[in-house]
Amino acid sequence: MTLTHRLSEGNDTLVVLIGGEEEKDIDIPESVLFVQAEDWNRDLSPWPAERVFRRGEDFAGKADDTTAALEELVRPYRERYQTMILAGYSLAGLFALYACTKTDLFDACMSASGSLWYPGWMEYLEEHPVKCRKVYLSLGDTEKNTRSPVMAKVEDNTRKSAEIIGGYAEVITEMNPGNHFNDPSGRIVKGIRRLCA
């Protein structure tokens, strides 16, 4: 498993941002390690699941491999930075939370418009605590309005995830105007600011 990455130097907080090309435009004072997986549906999904779009692909469930590769990539930065945040948007947001149930490398986790509708996520989270001390969850207020009955669960599952995690860690939740595709970069920046406040 090879992860493409690029470091943008800033202050003594490192944000490890799992994402795509459009998220490289964010402008924040923190250091950012931009990390890209080759295939989102394969590399960021926690376990195999059927596709949710007719023309889409099934999810291969290789997040454990990606988490192991991410740990290897990020571990050398641990001594260099005072605080490390794992962050992602959409399926990368789900991956960020999942990875933080597997590793204690990160102090905080941000899941912006995370794919918490993913089949089996709620059952998994109930049995596997997130290992960081602070979590940020956000969602667009119309994201639940979808034709997919699986994805329509996203708002309920995000609220339930916040309740579960809130039993052992600090949780910040935020609703944003619009659908899933409304201002991803802005939502990422907002989440990082809330975690760093």
Z-matrix of the N, CA and C atoms (Angstrom, degrees):
N
C 1 1.463
C 2 1.530 1 108.99
N 3 1.321 2 116.80 1 119.80
C 4 1.458 3 121.69 2 177.93
C 5 1.518 4 109.41 3 -114.45
N 6 1.325 5 115.96 4 128.36
C 7 1.458 6 121.13 5 177.48
C 8 1.523 7 109.24 6 -107.28
N 9 1.319 8 116.67 7 126.12
C 10 1.459 9 121.21 8 174.61
C 11 1.521 10 108.07 9 -75.19
N 12 1.327 11 118.05 10 135.99
C 13 1.459 12 119.29 11 -177.53
C 14 1.527 13 111.25 12 -149.07
N 15 1.346 14 113.75 13 157.43
C 16 1.460 15 121.34 14 178.40
C 17 1.523 16 107.72 15 -149.81
N 18 1.320 17 117.85 16 134.68
C 19 1.462 18 122.36 17 -178.76
C 20 1.522 19 110.61 18 -102.96
N 21 1.336 20 115.26 19 130.66
C 22 1.462 21 122.27 20 173.05
C 23 1.529 22 106.94 21 -112.53
N 24 1.324 23 117.09 22 113.10
C 25 1.474 24 121.77 23 -174.01
C 26 1.526 25 112.35 24 -72.06
N 27 1.340 26 115.23 25 138.26
C 28 1.450 27 121.81 26 176.64
C 29 1.514 28 108.49 27 -149.60
N 30 1.329 29 116.89 28 -133.86
C 31 1.470 30 120.01 29 -177.54
C 32 1.531 31 111.33 30 -83.88
N 33 1.351 32 116.70 31 -162.66
C 34 1.467 33 120.34 32 -172.25
C 35 1.527 34 114.43 33 -86.98
N 36 1.338 35 116.88 34 15.29
C 37 1.459 36 121.86 35 169.36
C 38 1.521 37 108.06 36 -106.76
N 39 1.332 38 116.88 37 132.29
C 40 1.459 39 121.24 38 177.70
C 41 1.521 40 109.36 39 -108.83
N 42 1.324 41 115.39 40 120.74
C 43 1.460 42 121.83 41 173.23
C 44 1.526 43 107.49 42 -98.08
N 45 1.322 44 116.22 43 117.69
C 46 1.459 45 121.10 44 175.79
C 47 1.525 46 105.94 45 -94.52
N 48 1.323 47 116.04 46 104.24
C 49 1.459 48 121.89 47 -172.62
C 50 1.523 49 110.30 48 -103.04
N 51 1.325 50 114.96 49 112.56
C 52 1.464 51 121.11 50 175.62
C 53 1.515 52 106.35 51 -84.94
N 54 1.329 53 117.56 52 120.45
C 55 1.450 54 116.24 53 -176.80
C 56 1.499 55 115.57 54 -171.11
N 57 1.334 56 113.70 55 -163.04
C 58 1.456 57 122.28 56 -179.09
C 59 1.512 58 111.19 57 -114.43
N 60 1.304 59 115.55 58 -173.63
C 61 1.460 60 121.72 59 -176.03
C 62 1.529 61 112.55 60 -60.52
N 63 1.332 62 117.14 61 -39.43
C 64 1.468 63 119.71 62 -175.02
C 65 1.525 64 112.19 63 -65.77
N 66 1.326 65 118.31 64 -22.35
C 67 1.455 66 120.83 65 -177.43
C 68 1.517 67 112.77 66 -84.36
N 69 1.316 68 118.08 67 -3.41
C 70 1.457 69 120.59 68 178.51
C 71 1.526 70 112.34 69 -76.85
N 72 1.334 71 116.91 70 -6.74
C 73 1.457 72 120.91 71 -178.09
C 74 1.525 73 112.88 72 -87.10
N 75 1.322 74 118.72 73 -1.72
C 76 1.461 75 119.27 74 -176.33
C 77 1.530 76 110.40 75 -67.25
N 78 1.316 77 114.93 76 145.91
C 79 1.460 78 121.37 77 -176.83
C 80 1.523 79 108.69 78 -123.65
N 81 1.318 80 116.96 79 104.04
C 82 1.458 81 122.66 80 -179.25
C 83 1.522 82 108.78 81 -138.19
N 84 1.353 83 117.76 82 157.92
C 85 1.472 84 120.04 83 -179.23
C 86 1.521 85 113.58 84 -75.42
N 87 1.340 86 117.75 85 -16.97
C 88 1.458 87 120.87 86 -178.89
C 89 1.530 88 110.80 87 -73.53
N 90 1.322 89 116.39 88 155.46
C 91 1.461 90 120.75 89 170.45
C 92 1.531 91 107.61 90 -69.63
N 93 1.323 92 116.33 91 142.18
C 94 1.467 93 120.13 92 -178.62
C 95 1.522 94 109.39 93 -129.52
N 96 1.320 95 115.00 94 126.20
C 97 1.457 96 121.17 95 171.09
C 98 1.526 97 106.31 96 -102.35
N 99 1.335 98 116.30 97 104.53
C 100 1.458 99 121.48 98 178.88
C 101 1.523 100 108.61 99 -80.32
N 102 1.317 101 116.50 100 124.25
C 103 1.464 102 121.09 101 -177.04
C 104 1.533 103 108.77 102 -124.69
N 105 1.323 104 116.21 103 131.17
C 106 1.453 105 120.82 104 178.89
C 107 1.527 106 110.52 105 -121.55
N 108 1.320 107 115.37 106 134.38
C 109 1.456 108 121.46 107 171.99
C 110 1.529 109 108.06 108 -91.07
N 111 1.309 110 116.31 109 156.12
C 112 1.465 111 120.56 110 -178.26
C 113 1.522 112 112.18 111 -68.63
N 114 1.327 113 116.89 112 -42.80
C 115 1.464 114 122.36 113 -172.83
C 116 1.527 115 107.82 114 -139.38
N 117 1.320 116 117.09 115 107.72
C 118 1.462 117 121.03 116 -174.93
C 119 1.523 118 112.40 117 -57.83
N 120 1.340 119 117.29 118 -51.11
C 121 1.464 120 119.69 119 -176.28
C 122 1.525 121 112.02 120 -61.15
N 123 1.297 122 116.81 121 -31.23
C 124 1.458 123 120.99 122 178.57
C 125 1.527 124 111.39 123 -83.47
N 126 1.321 125 116.85 124 -51.63
C 127 1.469 126 121.68 125 -166.24
C 128 1.524 127 114.58 126 -85.96
N 129 1.327 128 118.65 127 -21.63
C 130 1.465 129 120.69 128 -175.20
C 131 1.524 130 113.61 129 -107.73
N 132 1.315 131 117.74 130 -4.72
C 133 1.468 132 120.21 131 -179.89
C 134 1.527 133 110.14 132 -88.19
N 135 1.335 134 117.09 133 135.26
C 136 1.473 135 120.36 134 -172.18
C 137 1.529 136 114.97 135 -71.99
N 138 1.294 137 118.16 136 -30.25
C 139 1.470 138 123.14 137 178.03
C 140 1.524 139 107.18 138 -155.16
N 141 1.323 140 117.16 139 163.28
C 142 1.463 141 119.13 140 -177.70
C 143 1.536 142 112.38 141 -62.11
N 144 1.323 143 115.55 142 141.51
C 145 1.466 144 121.90 143 176.71
C 146 1.525 145 108.26 144 -154.24
N 147 1.330 146 114.70 145 155.24
C 148 1.458 147 119.11 146 179.43
C 149 1.520 148 110.82 147 -72.38
N 150 1.312 149 115.83 148 153.14
C 151 1.469 150 122.11 149 178.68
C 152 1.521 151 110.22 150 -60.84
N 153 1.332 152 116.27 151 153.95
C 154 1.456 153 120.59 152 178.41
C 155 1.527 154 111.64 153 -105.14
N 156 1.323 155 117.09 154 -14.31
C 157 1.456 156 121.38 155 175.95
C 158 1.526 157 109.18 156 -113.10
N 159 1.325 158 116.24 157 141.15
C 160 1.460 159 120.88 158 -177.51
C 161 1.524 160 111.83 159 -55.53
N 162 1.325 161 116.92 160 -39.94
C 163 1.460 162 120.72 161 -178.40
C 164 1.527 163 112.98 162 -94.11
N 165 1.310 164 116.31 163 2.52
C 166 1.459 165 120.04 164 -179.75
C 167 1.515 166 112.74 165 -82.84
N 168 1.317 167 115.25 166 -173.04
C 169 1.457 168 121.42 167 179.19
C 170 1.521 169 109.47 168 -113.48
N 171 1.322 170 116.00 169 156.70
C 172 1.461 171 120.39 170 173.43
C 173 1.531 172 109.01 171 -66.67
N 174 1.321 173 115.19 172 158.90
C 175 1.456 174 121.61 173 177.30
C 176 1.528 175 108.95 174 -91.95
N 177 1.338 176 116.52 175 126.73
C 178 1.467 177 120.69 176 -173.22
C 179 1.526 178 113.44 177 -85.41
N 180 1.343 179 117.62 178 -19.65
C 181 1.467 180 119.78 179 175.12
C 182 1.515 181 115.45 180 73.84
N 183 1.326 182 117.66 181 45.13
C 184 1.469 183 121.96 182 -177.69
C 185 1.536 184 113.21 183 -103.66
N 186 1.339 185 117.35 184 22.77
C 187 1.469 186 120.23 185 -177.31
C 188 1.527 187 113.09 186 -63.23
N 189 1.308 188 118.68 187 -28.02
C 190 1.470 189 120.23 188 177.25
C 191 1.522 190 110.89 189 -63.02
N 192 1.327 191 116.21 190 -42.14
C 193 1.461 192 120.13 191 177.07
C 194 1.523 193 111.05 192 -64.39
N 195 1.324 194 115.82 193 -40.89
C 196 1.467 195 120.29 194 179.30
C 197 1.522 196 110.78 195 -66.39
N 198 1.323 197 116.99 196 -39.75
C 199 1.463 198 120.81 197 178.48
C 200 1.528 199 110.67 198 -62.48
N 201 1.316 200 116.92 199 -42.33
C 202 1.465 201 120.59 200 178.88
C 203 1.528 202 110.65 201 -63.20
N 204 1.329 203 116.91 202 -42.61
C 205 1.465 204 120.54 203 178.14
C 206 1.529 205 110.79 204 -66.53
N 207 1.330 206 116.59 205 -36.78
C 208 1.465 207 120.86 206 178.90
C 209 1.526 208 110.76 207 -66.53
N 210 1.319 209 116.79 208 -42.64
C 211 1.472 210 120.20 209 177.42
C 212 1.531 211 110.78 210 -58.31
N 213 1.303 212 116.22 211 -45.12
C 214 1.460 213 120.73 212 179.92
C 215 1.528 214 111.00 213 -62.58
N 216 1.310 215 116.20 214 -39.49
C 217 1.461 216 121.27 215 179.74
C 218 1.521 217 112.05 216 -69.08
N 219 1.325 218 117.15 217 -41.70
C 220 1.466 219 122.26 218 -169.46
C 221 1.530 220 113.34 219 -89.69
N 222 1.313 221 118.00 220 -28.62
C 223 1.465 222 120.57 221 -174.01
C 224 1.535 223 113.59 222 -51.21
N 225 1.339 224 120.09 223 -41.01
C 226 1.470 225 119.50 224 178.89
C 227 1.531 226 114.43 225 -61.58
N 228 1.336 227 116.97 226 -19.71
C 229 1.464 228 120.66 227 -179.82
C 230 1.525 229 112.27 228 -82.90
N 231 1.326 230 117.32 229 -14.44
C 232 1.462 231 120.87 230 -171.82
C 233 1.520 232 113.11 231 -58.94
N 234 1.308 233 118.03 232 -40.14
C 235 1.465 234 120.38 233 -179.00
C 236 1.522 235 112.00 234 -76.76
N 237 1.306 236 116.46 235 -21.65
C 238 1.464 237 121.58 236 -174.96
C 239 1.526 238 113.13 237 -82.63
N 240 1.336 239 116.66 238 -28.72
C 241 1.468 240 120.64 239 -174.99
C 242 1.520 241 111.05 240 -116.15
N 243 1.317 242 114.96 241 139.19
C 244 1.460 243 121.19 242 -178.18
C 245 1.526 244 110.96 243 -68.98
N 246 1.337 245 116.47 244 -39.33
C 247 1.459 246 122.45 245 -177.82
C 248 1.523 247 109.14 246 -132.94
N 249 1.342 248 115.95 247 139.70
C 250 1.463 249 120.30 248 176.44
C 251 1.521 250 109.40 249 -127.51
N 252 1.339 251 114.95 250 131.55
C 253 1.463 252 122.58 251 -178.12
C 254 1.527 253 108.38 252 -120.33
N 255 1.321 254 117.17 253 131.63
C 256 1.461 255 121.26 254 172.87
C 257 1.518 256 107.49 255 -99.64
N 258 1.329 257 116.97 256 128.59
C 259 1.456 258 120.91 257 -172.74
C 260 1.521 259 111.40 258 -137.15
N 261 1.327 260 114.85 259 148.49
C 262 1.452 261 119.92 260 176.75
C 263 1.506 262 111.88 261 -162.36
N 264 1.326 263 115.43 262 161.06
C 265 1.462 264 123.26 263 179.77
C 266 1.525 265 108.52 264 -120.81
N 267 1.317 266 116.43 265 139.78
C 268 1.458 267 121.91 266 176.96
C 269 1.535 268 110.34 267 66.62
N 270 1.324 269 118.39 268 -128.65
C 271 1.466 270 119.78 269 179.07
C 272 1.521 271 111.09 270 -63.14
N 273 1.337 272 117.01 271 -30.48
C 274 1.473 273 120.55 272 175.66
C 275 1.530 274 110.75 273 -66.92
N 276 1.327 275 117.56 274 -28.27
C 277 1.458 276 120.97 275 175.31
C 278 1.518 277 111.77 276 -68.56
N 279 1.335 278 115.91 277 -41.45
C 280 1.463 279 119.72 278 173.54
C 281 1.525 280 110.04 279 -62.02
N 282 1.327 281 116.38 280 -44.69
C 283 1.463 282 119.98 281 179.75
C 284 1.527 283 111.04 282 -59.16
N 285 1.340 284 117.44 283 -42.60
C 286 1.470 285 120.64 284 -179.27
C 287 1.526 286 110.68 285 -57.33
N 288 1.326 287 116.80 286 -45.97
C 289 1.465 288 119.96 287 178.63
C 290 1.525 289 110.89 288 -64.78
N 291 1.321 290 115.91 289 -44.83
C 292 1.469 291 120.23 290 -179.90
C 293 1.529 292 110.71 291 -60.29
N 294 1.334 293 116.50 292 -47.34
C 295 1.469 294 120.25 293 -179.42
C 296 1.522 295 111.13 294 -59.83
N 297 1.337 296 116.45 295 -34.52
C 298 1.468 297 119.88 296 -179.79
C 299 1.524 298 112.96 297 -75.81
N 300 1.327 299 117.89 298 -6.35
C 301 1.470 300 119.53 299 168.39
C 302 1.529 301 110.44 300 -87.37
N 303 1.329 302 116.84 301 -12.52
C 304 1.458 303 122.12 302 -176.55
C 305 1.526 304 113.30 303 -102.86
N 306 1.329 305 116.81 304 -29.29
C 307 1.462 306 120.78 305 -175.79
C 308 1.526 307 110.33 306 -130.95
N 309 1.337 308 115.72 307 148.97
C 310 1.466 309 120.46 308 177.03
C 311 1.532 310 111.20 309 -106.29
N 312 1.314 311 117.24 310 22.34
C 313 1.467 312 121.41 311 -179.18
C 314 1.527 313 113.09 312 -68.81
N 315 1.329 314 117.06 313 -25.22
C 316 1.461 315 120.60 314 -171.00
C 317 1.526 316 111.90 315 -104.81
N 318 1.329 317 114.45 316 143.39
C 319 1.464 318 120.99 317 178.22
C 320 1.520 319 111.49 318 -83.66
N 321 1.325 320 116.27 319 -28.53
C 322 1.461 321 121.18 320 -176.73
C 323 1.521 322 109.44 321 -148.30
N 324 1.333 323 114.94 322 162.05
C 325 1.462 324 121.52 323 -178.20
C 326 1.522 325 108.95 324 -138.33
N 327 1.319 326 116.52 325 137.57
C 328 1.457 327 121.90 326 175.97
C 329 1.518 328 109.87 327 -121.53
N 330 1.327 329 116.02 328 124.15
C 331 1.460 330 122.74 329 174.85
C 332 1.524 331 107.07 330 -120.58
N 333 1.330 332 116.61 331 97.29
C 334 1.464 333 121.73 332 -179.50
C 335 1.523 334 108.19 333 -93.61
N 336 1.325 335 116.00 334 123.90
C 337 1.466 336 121.52 335 -176.56
C 338 1.524 337 110.70 336 47.06
N 339 1.317 338 115.17 337 43.27
C 340 1.463 339 121.46 338 -177.12
C 341 1.521 340 112.95 339 -64.86
N 342 1.309 341 116.79 340 148.90
C 343 1.472 342 122.81 341 -179.61
C 344 1.525 343 110.78 342 -78.66
N 345 1.325 344 115.47 343 58.80
C 346 1.467 345 120.05 344 -176.49
C 347 1.520 346 112.18 345 -78.90
N 348 1.324 347 116.49 346 5.42
C 349 1.458 348 122.53 347 169.41
C 350 1.530 349 110.81 348 -76.77
N 351 1.321 350 117.61 349 -9.17
C 352 1.464 351 121.93 350 -170.91
C 353 1.528 352 111.04 351 -53.92
N 354 1.332 353 117.82 352 131.12
C 355 1.476 354 120.83 353 -177.87
C 356 1.527 355 112.34 354 -55.06
N 357 1.328 356 115.90 355 127.46
C 358 1.458 357 121.69 356 177.69
C 359 1.518 358 114.72 357 88.44
N 360 1.348 359 118.14 358 -4.05
C 361 1.464 360 120.35 359 -176.15
C 362 1.522 361 112.52 360 -62.54
N 363 1.325 362 117.06 361 -46.45
C 364 1.463 363 119.27 362 -175.37
C 365 1.532 364 110.96 363 -63.86
N 366 1.303 365 116.87 364 -41.44
C 367 1.463 366 120.60 365 179.20
C 368 1.532 367 110.29 366 -64.52
N 369 1.315 368 115.83 367 -39.32
C 370 1.460 369 119.77 368 179.03
C 371 1.522 370 110.94 369 -64.86
N 372 1.329 371 116.47 370 -47.57
C 373 1.464 372 120.59 371 -176.35
C 374 1.525 373 112.02 372 -62.23
N 375 1.311 374 117.19 373 -34.23
C 376 1.461 375 120.56 374 179.12
C 377 1.525 376 112.17 375 -62.90
N 378 1.319 377 117.02 376 -26.96
C 379 1.462 378 121.85 377 -177.27
C 380 1.530 379 113.73 378 -103.28
N 381 1.341 380 117.35 379 -12.16
C 382 1.464 381 120.93 380 -173.80
C 383 1.528 382 110.20 381 -132.37
N 384 1.322 383 118.48 382 95.71
C 385 1.469 384 121.39 383 -177.82
C 386 1.526 385 112.57 384 -65.60
N 387 1.301 386 114.49 385 146.94
C 388 1.465 387 121.17 386 171.18
C 389 1.528 388 107.34 387 -70.87
N 390 1.337 389 117.97 388 138.45
C 391 1.464 390 121.89 389 -171.53
C 392 1.532 391 114.18 390 -96.38
N 393 1.319 392 117.92 391 4.88
C 394 1.472 393 119.40 392 177.25
C 395 1.531 394 108.98 393 -99.92
N 396 1.324 395 115.51 394 166.49
C 397 1.472 396 119.29 395 -172.32
C 398 1.525 397 113.88 396 -91.90
N 399 1.349 398 117.35 397 -12.47
C 400 1.458 399 120.68 398 -175.55
C 401 1.523 400 109.59 399 -143.52
N 402 1.346 401 116.69 400 133.69
C 403 1.461 402 121.61 401 -177.12
C 404 1.521 403 109.51 402 -133.71
N 405 1.323 404 115.65 403 136.92
C 406 1.468 405 122.14 404 175.75
C 407 1.529 406 108.33 405 -116.11
N 408 1.333 407 116.10 406 127.22
C 409 1.459 408 122.58 407 177.09
C 410 1.520 409 109.23 408 -124.17
N 411 1.324 410 117.18 409 130.76
C 412 1.459 411 119.38 410 175.85
C 413 1.516 412 110.03 411 -135.10
N 414 1.325 413 115.27 412 165.65
C 415 1.456 414 121.86 413 -178.30
C 416 1.526 415 108.79 414 -159.30
N 417 1.321 416 116.20 415 152.38
C 418 1.455 417 120.64 416 171.22
C 419 1.522 418 109.93 417 -81.93
N 420 1.330 419 117.26 418 144.56
C 421 1.466 420 118.88 419 -172.82
C 422 1.528 421 114.17 420 -73.90
N 423 1.335 422 118.19 421 -6.17
C 424 1.465 423 119.52 422 175.25
C 425 1.532 424 112.46 423 -115.81
N 426 1.328 425 117.65 424 10.74
C 427 1.466 426 120.01 425 -177.56
C 428 1.523 427 113.36 426 -64.97
N 429 1.318 428 116.22 427 -27.44
C 430 1.470 429 118.98 428 -179.71
C 431 1.528 430 111.94 429 -74.19
N 432 1.337 431 117.62 430 -14.10
C 433 1.461 432 121.91 431 -178.23
C 434 1.525 433 110.15 432 -83.77
N 435 1.306 434 116.10 433 77.13
C 436 1.457 435 122.33 434 -178.03
C 437 1.518 436 109.92 435 -133.97
N 438 1.313 437 116.40 436 155.47
C 439 1.469 438 120.48 437 179.04
C 440 1.523 439 111.87 438 -73.67
N 441 1.317 440 116.62 439 -18.72
C 442 1.461 441 119.83 440 -178.64
C 443 1.533 442 110.01 441 -80.49
N 444 1.333 443 117.96 442 118.31
C 445 1.470 444 119.30 443 178.85
C 446 1.527 445 112.61 444 -64.59
N 447 1.331 446 116.88 445 -26.19
C 448 1.473 447 120.16 446 177.60
C 449 1.525 448 109.74 447 -70.11
N 450 1.322 449 116.83 448 -49.72
C 451 1.459 450 121.08 449 -177.09
C 452 1.530 451 112.95 450 -72.73
N 453 1.329 452 117.12 451 -21.58
C 454 1.465 453 120.66 452 179.02
C 455 1.524 454 112.11 453 -64.96
N 456 1.330 455 117.58 454 -14.59
C 457 1.466 456 121.80 455 179.74
C 458 1.526 457 112.74 456 -80.12
N 459 1.332 458 117.63 457 -1.63
C 460 1.467 459 120.54 458 -168.77
C 461 1.530 460 113.28 459 -60.34
N 462 1.335 461 118.03 460 -40.91
C 463 1.466 462 118.84 461 -178.37
C 464 1.526 463 111.30 462 -69.39
N 465 1.325 464 117.16 463 -46.44
C 466 1.468 465 120.30 464 177.72
C 467 1.530 466 110.83 465 -59.48
N 468 1.330 467 116.60 466 -44.18
C 469 1.462 468 119.65 467 -178.28
C 470 1.521 469 112.51 468 -68.51
N 471 1.335 470 116.67 469 -33.02
C 472 1.467 471 119.35 470 176.89
C 473 1.522 472 110.13 471 -66.53
N 474 1.320 473 117.05 472 -43.04
C 475 1.471 474 120.52 473 178.35
C 476 1.533 475 111.13 474 -64.22
N 477 1.317 476 116.25 475 -42.83
C 478 1.469 477 119.96 476 179.37
C 479 1.529 478 111.11 477 -66.48
N 480 1.323 479 116.07 478 -38.33
C 481 1.470 480 119.34 479 177.29
C 482 1.525 481 110.52 480 -61.55
N 483 1.330 482 116.27 481 -41.91
C 484 1.470 483 120.73 482 178.50
C 485 1.525 484 110.72 483 -61.44
N 486 1.327 485 117.10 484 -39.86
C 487 1.463 486 120.73 485 179.08
C 488 1.523 487 111.02 486 -65.20
N 489 1.310 488 116.59 487 -44.23
C 490 1.468 489 120.36 488 -178.42
C 491 1.527 490 110.29 489 -64.79
N 492 1.322 491 116.36 490 -51.02
C 493 1.467 492 120.50 491 -178.14
C 494 1.519 493 110.63 492 -64.88
N 495 1.326 494 116.44 493 -34.62
C 496 1.462 495 120.97 494 179.78
C 497 1.519 496 113.49 495 -62.40
N 498 1.320 497 117.02 496 -14.87
C 499 1.458 498 120.58 497 177.24
C 500 1.511 499 113.39 498 -73.33
N 501 1.345 500 117.83 499 -14.54
C 502 1.466 501 119.46 500 -178.44
C 503 1.523 502 114.10 501 -143.38
N 504 1.325 503 118.98 502 -3.81
C 505 1.470 504 121.45 503 179.74
C 506 1.524 505 109.11 504 -144.59
N 507 1.313 506 116.12 505 164.08
C 508 1.465 507 120.53 506 175.87
C 509 1.526 508 108.71 507 -76.50
N 510 1.326 509 116.24 508 130.26
C 511 1.462 510 120.98 509 -178.47
C 512 1.525 511 109.73 510 -123.65
N 513 1.319 512 115.58 511 132.40
C 514 1.460 513 122.65 512 173.44
C 515 1.522 514 106.80 513 -114.15
N 516 1.344 515 117.29 514 127.11
C 517 1.460 516 120.74 515 177.89
C 518 1.521 517 109.61 516 -120.29
N 519 1.313 518 115.30 517 149.07
C 520 1.466 519 119.46 518 -178.06
C 521 1.522 520 109.56 519 -151.25
N 522 1.343 521 115.07 520 134.00
C 523 1.456 522 121.04 521 172.88
C 524 1.523 523 108.01 522 -101.56
N 525 1.315 524 115.66 523 135.87
C 526 1.456 525 122.32 524 178.89
C 527 1.523 526 109.99 525 -114.28
N 528 1.324 527 117.53 526 153.38
C 529 1.462 528 118.25 527 176.32
C 530 1.522 529 111.31 528 -72.11
N 531 1.330 530 115.93 529 142.04
C 532 1.453 531 119.79 530 172.07
C 533 1.509 532 114.77 531 104.69
N 534 1.327 533 113.85 532 -177.49
C 535 1.452 534 120.90 533 -177.22
C 536 1.529 535 111.37 534 -91.26
N 537 1.299 536 115.76 535 -167.80
C 538 1.461 537 121.50 536 -175.00
C 539 1.527 538 113.20 537 -64.06
N 540 1.318 539 116.41 538 -27.60
C 541 1.466 540 120.45 539 -172.94
C 542 1.527 541 112.84 540 -98.56
N 543 1.319 542 117.01 541 7.65
C 544 1.455 543 121.31 542 -177.36
C 545 1.535 544 111.33 543 -85.30
N 546 1.330 545 117.14 544 105.52
C 547 1.460 546 124.38 545 172.43
C 548 1.541 547 114.60 546 57.59
N 549 1.330 548 118.11 547 58.03
C 550 1.470 549 119.54 548 178.67
C 551 1.532 550 112.94 549 -57.55
N 552 1.333 551 117.40 550 -44.61
C 553 1.473 552 119.37 551 -179.14
C 554 1.519 553 111.55 552 -61.46
N 555 1.333 554 116.43 553 -42.21
C 556 1.460 555 120.49 554 178.57
C 557 1.518 556 112.23 555 -62.73
N 558 1.314 557 116.63 556 -38.93
C 559 1.465 558 120.22 557 179.16
C 560 1.523 559 110.97 558 -68.73
N 561 1.319 560 116.36 559 -36.16
C 562 1.473 561 119.96 560 177.25
C 563 1.523 562 109.95 561 -64.29
N 564 1.331 563 116.55 562 -47.76
C 565 1.470 564 121.00 563 179.83
C 566 1.523 565 110.22 564 -60.51
N 567 1.320 566 117.24 565 -43.67
C 568 1.469 567 121.20 566 -179.62
C 569 1.527 568 110.85 567 -60.23
N 570 1.330 569 116.38 568 -43.15
C 571 1.466 570 120.22 569 179.86
C 572 1.512 571 112.73 570 -64.62
N 573 1.324 572 116.14 571 -42.15
C 574 1.469 573 120.16 572 179.60
C 575 1.530 574 109.86 573 -64.83
N 576 1.326 575 116.86 574 -41.39
C 577 1.472 576 120.10 575 177.46
C 578 1.512 577 111.78 576 -61.19
N 579 1.320 578 117.31 577 -40.93
C 580 1.470 579 119.83 578 179.78
C 581 1.528 580 111.44 579 -66.31
N 582 1.326 581 116.54 580 -38.64
C 583 1.466 582 119.15 581 179.35
C 584 1.514 583 112.26 582 -70.76
N 585 1.329 584 117.32 583 -29.81
C 586 1.462 585 121.57 584 -176.87
C 587 1.528 586 113.18 585 -91.38
N 588 1.315 587 117.01 586 -6.06
C 589 1.482 588 120.50 587 -177.25
C 590 1.522 589 111.24 588 -66.01
